[in-house]
Amino acid sequence: MLEDVFRDQWGRVLATLVGILGDIELAEDAAQEAFALAAERWPRDGQPENPTGWLITTARNRAIDRIRRERTLVAKTEQLQRELRDPPEEPMDDTVTFPDERLELIFTCCHPALALDAQVALTLRTLGGLSTEEIARAFLVPVETMSKRLTRAKNKIRDANIPFAVPPEHALPERLDAALAVVYLIFNEGWGDGRVNLAAEALRLGRALLELMPDEVEAVGLMALMLLNDSRRDARFRGGELVLLDEQDRSLWDQTQIIEARQLLERALALHGAGPYVVQAAIADLHTQERRDWDRIALLYRRLEEQTGSPVVTVNRAVALAEIDGPAAALALLDDLDLDSYLYYHSTRADFLRRLGHSDEARAAYARALQLAGSETERRFLQSRLNDLGQPRADV
Amino acid sequence: MKYALLAYTKGKTPGGRRPREMHPGVAAVLDRPNVSGWVRLQPAESATTVRLEPRRTLLTDGPFVDSKEFLAGLILIEAENLDGALAVAAELQELDITAAIEVRPVLEQELGGA
């Protein structure tokens, strides 16, 4: 399908164009023209031998033509000025191979000088090839808001001169973390319900990162983690209702994804990976085992807690602890956490309280969780839990 | 490319006629060839803000933005890109004398002539 080819090519083509033209906006316009031309010609004349080369060359030539026409735009990029002064000796054709500069583009889009929501949107737009409308829909914001967000980000990249480059060695770990965080954020946005398939986008981005930086063990870990979580997608809902892990139909789990994830996890461990994504993938893997090894799960959550300092991880460790030492011990772990606006903090507490027979307190905790529920399915799930607890006793 | 580093000082810094002593770490940065200019400012209490009201200019005692931190100085540097400018800002910030440093690209005149 032409559309699939386009989806796969977009990020690759755009990245090279940004490298040549030095401006994302300009590169986007040029790429769009080239893809439109391809959509018109390829079905008629057949697909060129080197579609990537064809698209880049066509877009590049169009951009240069346009700039020649609109001389004022020339000032937009120094690189291009140079190129226009010294046109390449040989005419460019589509047999030329272009360097893959997706990595440069990823690091530009995920630069910490941009706001996180802008990083996410820009990554989806430039590397994922999603339209502004699609991204707006995915994040439930008006198209105009998303369009402004993207424009502002592109303007900042241009005006502040955010580099189009892979960070130097000393800055790489931190910057890679930022890029991985964006991918994982996209994945988690797409996991909740069936809006635009953002999870698929995140998997695609994860694969690209893995292909471009095969030795970065946290990228391997993130891919394994996403695959393991995604493998349970079809089992998470039954008749539109949320199904918890223990009650899921395991035959609905995607075995191909699980197998690939385990191979990746093994590779990560062989590379001595022990970072947060590798640990989370290892935990996710333990959760897919028929008999869950709660001791090991709790241990890994402990390690993750030390790495991230995140109270959300403590909530997860409490869940494991409840299986080992019982809900009373687990409940005590939750006491000191400052997570009042976190849904799972309240639903987890509610569950422990319910198991301890403290129905009134459990009801209150479920009610608080209900206030925080973002989707209808979550609301229905919590409501059914609340209903199971029955009416509060009136005979006090 | 030129960037302005706007250094915000935490809390009060004594003002007065005698300039405050400059931190040797700051002095070392200012001596570098990529620094094209800098100024240090008296504390915010010494500021006067001028606004235009419908019929007259209005003067108020104090800085435009009233906050605990105030703009204490400005350094102009030349850097290859934002990362280069951010690295200098991070270096200054590590001296632990500023609350924060805002990095702003400088709008350069494109048709400035000579």
Interface residues (C-beta under 8 A of the other chain):
Chain A: A75 H111 A113 D159 A160 N161 I162 P163 P167 A171
Chain B: M1 E80 N81 L82 D83 L86 V103 R104 P105 E110
